[in-house]
């Protein structure tokens, strides 16, 4: 089967898009509005890294906002290359975090077969812990407590720090529940959705050997919809890309949430 040329990978791109696709190493920020071809730039750039620069797909980590988008990205790259990008990691932050965590779960007190709690599981556990700590669901709605803990986790605020910052009746009520939640999840060999970001970050921060291993594995990082990243997601990418600096982020600052 014929392989595409560089010219084919640049077909239909404007000057700015071509510049982004042709960029090889070092950090790259692409800011553009909706419908401007940001995702196309990302897929062409990945295809060119593989096709022109001989980068093994297994050294590429691509982060998308949805799993559907990850599948579409992989399909587009396969079409551009005329073969599958076998070994490339592509998925949402949470999907990638879960995959990393399966390989290193023992470092955070879990087994590789840990359970990922969905919203219902997390809420049921939270209600039990609220009852244990005498936090009335009539006074503080469990979903509000869950939201406060989720916000803290995504901001990388640990239970002890949260407790030290608690300055009103609500946060003071949440603090012991948050602390107990962490140990309860570990005892259950479980992780909630937020842990899929928090625990990989914790592992990379506390275990330099794991950080070095993943930095050597993923030589090129590409992130779509970067404007929507939270602190935990930003920290994960910063850690992984901190060695080589080959981080390409694509986003629209007008759509930031």
C-alpha positions as CSV (number, residue, x, y, z in Angstrom):
1,X,0.0,0.0,0.0
2,X,1.3,3.4,-0.9
3,X,2.5,5.6,2.0
4,X,1.4,9.2,2.1
5,X,4.1,11.9,1.5
6,X,4.7,14.9,3.7
7,X,2.8,16.9,1.1
8,X,-0.3,14.8,1.6
9,X,-0.1,15.3,5.4
10,X,-0.1,19.1,4.7
11,X,-2.9,19.1,2.2
12,X,-5.7,21.5,2.9
13,X,-3.9,23.3,5.8
14,X,-3.4,27.0,6.0
15,X,0.0,28.5,6.9
16,X,-0.5,28.5,10.6
17,X,-1.8,25.0,10.6
18,X,1.2,23.8,8.6
19,X,3.6,25.5,11.0
20,X,2.0,23.5,13.9
21,X,2.1,20.2,12.0
22,X,5.7,20.7,10.9
23,X,6.9,21.6,14.5
24,X,9.0,18.7,15.6
25,X,10.4,18.9,19.2
26,X,9.8,21.3,22.1
27,X,6.7,22.8,23.6
28,X,3.9,23.9,21.3
29,X,0.7,25.8,22.1
30,X,-2.1,26.0,19.5
31,X,-4.9,28.4,20.2
32,X,-7.8,28.6,17.8
33,X,-11.6,29.0,17.7
34,X,-14.3,26.3,17.2
35,X,-14.4,24.9,13.8
36,X,-10.9,26.1,12.9
37,X,-9.4,22.6,12.4
38,X,-7.6,22.2,15.8
39,X,-8.2,18.5,16.0
40,X,-7.1,18.0,12.3
41,X,-3.8,19.7,13.2
42,X,-3.4,17.3,16.1
43,X,-4.0,14.2,14.0
44,X,-1.8,15.4,11.1
45,X,1.0,16.2,13.6
46,X,0.8,12.8,15.1
47,X,0.8,11.1,11.7
48,X,3.9,13.2,10.7
49,X,5.8,12.3,13.9
50,X,5.3,8.6,13.0
51,X,5.7,8.8,9.3
52,X,8.4,11.4,8.8
53,X,10.4,11.3,12.1
54,X,10.1,7.6,12.7
55,X,8.6,8.0,16.2
56,X,7.2,4.7,17.4
57,X,3.5,5.1,18.2
58,X,4.1,3.6,21.6
59,X,6.1,6.8,22.5
60,X,3.1,9.0,21.8
61,X,0.4,9.9,24.4
62,X,-2.7,11.7,23.1
63,X,-5.3,13.1,25.4
64,X,-8.8,13.9,24.3
65,X,-11.9,15.2,26.0
66,X,-14.0,12.1,25.3
67,X,-13.4,8.5,24.6
68,X,-15.3,8.9,21.3
69,X,-12.9,11.6,20.3
70,X,-10.0,9.3,21.0
71,X,-11.4,6.6,18.8
72,X,-12.0,9.1,16.0
73,X,-8.5,10.4,16.4
74,X,-7.0,6.9,16.1
75,X,-9.2,6.2,13.0
76,X,-8.0,9.4,11.3
77,X,-4.4,8.7,12.0
78,X,-4.8,5.2,10.7
79,X,-6.3,6.6,7.5
80,X,-3.5,9.1,7.1
81,X,-0.8,6.5,7.7
82,X,-2.5,3.6,5.9
83,X,-1.9,1.5,9.0
84,X,-2.9,1.4,12.7
85,X,-0.8,3.5,15.1
86,X,-0.3,0.3,17.2
87,X,0.8,1.0,20.7
88,X,-0.2,4.7,20.8
89,X,-2.0,5.7,24.0
90,X,-5.1,7.8,23.2
91,X,-7.9,8.5,25.6
92,X,-9.4,10.9,28.1
93,X,-7.4,12.0,31.2
94,X,-9.4,9.6,33.3
95,X,-9.0,6.6,30.9
96,X,-5.2,7.2,30.7
97,X,-5.0,7.7,34.5
98,X,-6.8,4.4,35.1
99,X,-4.4,2.6,32.7
100,X,-1.4,4.0,34.5
101,X,-2.9,3.2,37.9
102,X,-3.5,-0.5,37.0
103,X,0.3,-0.9,36.6
104,X,1.2,0.9,39.8
105,X,-1.8,0.3,42.1
106,X,0.4,-1.3,44.8
107,X,2.1,2.0,45.4
108,X,-1.2,3.5,46.6
109,X,-2.5,0.5,48.6
110,X,-4.5,-1.1,45.8
111,X,-4.3,-4.2,43.6
112,X,-4.3,-4.0,39.8
113,X,-7.9,-5.3,39.9
114,X,-9.2,-2.3,42.0
115,X,-12.8,-1.3,41.4
116,X,-13.6,2.1,39.9
117,X,-16.6,3.5,41.8
118,X,-19.3,5.2,39.7
119,X,-21.4,8.1,40.9
120,X,-23.9,5.9,42.7
121,X,-21.2,3.8,44.4
122,X,-19.4,7.0,45.6
123,X,-22.5,8.6,46.8
124,X,-23.6,5.4,48.8
125,X,-20.2,5.3,50.5
126,X,-20.3,9.0,51.2
127,X,-23.7,8.7,52.9
128,X,-22.4,6.0,55.2
129,X,-19.4,8.1,56.2
130,X,-21.6,11.2,56.8
131,X,-23.7,9.1,59.1
132,X,-20.6,7.8,60.9
133,X,-19.4,11.4,61.5
134,X,-22.8,12.8,62.5
135,X,-23.2,14.9,59.4
136,X,-26.9,15.3,58.7
137,X,-28.0,14.8,55.0
138,X,-30.8,17.2,55.8
139,X,-28.4,19.9,56.8
140,X,-25.8,19.2,54.1
141,X,-26.9,17.4,51.0
142,X,-24.7,14.4,50.2
143,X,-24.3,15.6,46.6
144,X,-23.0,19.0,47.8
145,X,-20.5,17.2,50.1
146,X,-19.5,15.0,47.2
147,X,-19.0,18.0,45.0
148,X,-16.9,19.8,47.6
149,X,-14.6,16.7,48.0
150,X,-14.4,16.3,44.2
151,X,-13.4,20.0,43.8
152,X,-10.7,19.5,46.5
153,X,-9.3,16.4,44.8
154,X,-9.2,18.0,41.4
155,X,-7.4,21.0,42.9
156,X,-5.0,18.5,44.5
157,X,-6.0,19.6,48.0
158,X,-5.4,16.6,50.3
159,X,-7.6,15.9,53.3
160,X,-5.2,17.3,55.9
161,X,-4.8,20.5,53.9
162,X,-8.5,20.8,53.4
163,X,-9.1,20.4,57.2
164,X,-6.5,23.1,57.9
165,X,-8.3,25.5,55.5
166,X,-11.8,24.7,56.7
167,X,-13.2,28.1,57.8
168,X,-17.0,27.6,57.9
169,X,-19.5,25.1,59.2
170,X,-19.9,23.3,55.9
171,X,-16.2,22.8,55.2
172,X,-15.6,21.8,58.8
173,X,-18.3,19.2,58.4
174,X,-16.8,17.9,55.1
175,X,-13.2,17.7,56.4
176,X,-13.5,14.5,58.5
177,X,-15.7,12.8,55.9
178,X,-13.1,13.6,53.2
179,X,-10.3,12.1,55.3
180,X,-12.3,9.0,56.1
181,X,-13.3,8.6,52.4
182,X,-9.7,8.2,51.4
183,X,-9.0,5.4,53.8
184,X,-12.4,3.7,53.1
185,X,-11.7,3.6,49.4
186,X,-8.3,2.1,50.0
187,X,-9.8,-0.6,52.3
188,X,-12.3,-1.4,49.6
189,X,-9.6,-1.7,47.0
190,X,-11.4,1.0,45.1
191,X,-10.9,4.4,43.5
192,X,-13.5,7.0,42.6
193,X,-13.5,8.9,39.4
194,X,-11.3,11.7,40.8
195,X,-8.8,9.2,42.1
196,X,-8.0,8.3,38.5
197,X,-6.2,11.7,38.3
198,X,-5.1,12.2,41.8
199,X,-3.5,8.8,42.5
200,X,-1.3,8.8,39.3
201,X,-0.1,12.3,40.2
202,X,0.7,11.2,43.7
203,X,2.6,8.2,42.4
204,X,4.6,10.3,40.0
205,X,5.4,12.9,42.7
206,X,6.5,10.3,45.3
207,X,8.2,7.7,43.1
208,X,10.9,9.1,40.9
209,X,11.5,5.7,39.3
210,X,8.0,5.6,38.0
211,X,8.2,9.2,36.8
212,X,11.4,8.4,34.9
213,X,9.9,5.3,33.4
214,X,6.9,7.1,32.0
215,X,8.9,10.1,30.8
216,X,11.1,7.7,28.8
217,X,8.0,5.8,27.5
218,X,6.1,8.8,26.4
219,X,8.4,11.1,24.4
220,X,5.6,13.1,22.8
221,X,2.5,14.3,24.6
222,X,-0.4,15.9,22.8
223,X,-3.5,17.3,24.5
224,X,-6.8,18.4,22.8
225,X,-9.3,20.8,24.4
226,X,-6.5,22.0,26.8
227,X,-8.6,24.9,27.9
228,X,-10.8,22.6,30.0
229,X,-8.0,21.0,32.1
230,X,-8.1,21.3,35.9
231,X,-5.2,21.5,38.2
232,X,-4.8,17.7,38.6
233,X,-4.8,17.2,34.8
234,X,-2.3,20.0,34.3
235,X,-0.1,18.6,36.9
236,X,-0.2,15.1,35.3
237,X,0.9,16.5,31.9
238,X,3.5,18.8,33.6
239,X,5.1,15.8,35.3
240,X,5.1,13.5,32.2
241,X,6.4,16.2,29.9
242,X,8.9,17.8,32.3
243,X,11.9,15.8,31.1
244,X,11.8,16.3,27.4
245,X,9.4,19.2,27.0
246,X,7.7,17.7,23.9
247,X,4.2,18.8,24.8
248,X,1.7,20.0,22.3
249,X,-1.5,21.5,23.6
250,X,-4.5,22.5,21.5
251,X,-7.3,24.7,22.8
252,X,-9.7,27.6,22.5
253,X,-9.3,30.1,25.3
254,X,-12.8,31.5,24.4
255,X,-14.3,28.2,25.5
256,X,-12.6,27.7,28.8
257,X,-14.7,26.2,31.5
